[in-house]
Amino acid sequence: MTGSARVEEIDVLRGLAALCVMISHYTWYCVKSFQQAPFGFELHTIYGFYAVQLFFIISGFVISLTLEKCNSWRDFAFSRLSRLYPAYWAALSLMVVVEHFAFGETLWVGGYAANLERFDERLAGLLPSLRPADLLIITADHGNDPTTASTDHSREYVPLLVAGDGVPEGRDLGTRSTFADLGQTIAANFGVGPLAHGTSFLAELTGAEPR
């Protein structure tokens, strides 16, 4: 290589390494979020890891070539900053624009719905693994309506879902008067004695007195 000529083979290797990292992250995210790889193709994350190592090796080699062409460390610093920072700020600006227009909602309704479906799918895999003495209770500390303009808690009621061996399907526990009922039920289930507040609904679930 002479003067400012580029080594095309190095650029090809860097491009392939960057492409491998991108595909590895993309397919991993799709499998994690949607339980399937795009077009049925999944690139294992270990290949993305190796591609990053290759990229670092190539970068080290290229930096040494850049040093040979610089007269001082100031020239080298200016060369690196002028090469890297414009692309960095361009990518950052693009991300801000895309985030604003694509996800400009205060709460993303589509993402809210997608995560509910993901939770439901995971729950279907969890229920068969419950042991006879297990009691699964699903609730929340507050409720949000994703269609409202505010991020404040917009619902006074939270879900109360209970599953376990002997729990009747479709049993309606009604609207509880206090969140403390949950703590009282857990205490009754483990036989640790009554708490200061709340009413246990364990008997409503099992039809039996606390253990």
Helices and strands as residue ranges (DSSP letters): H 8-34, G 38-40, H 45-69, H 73-102, H 109-126, G 127-129, E 135-138, E 161-164, H 180-190, H 202-206
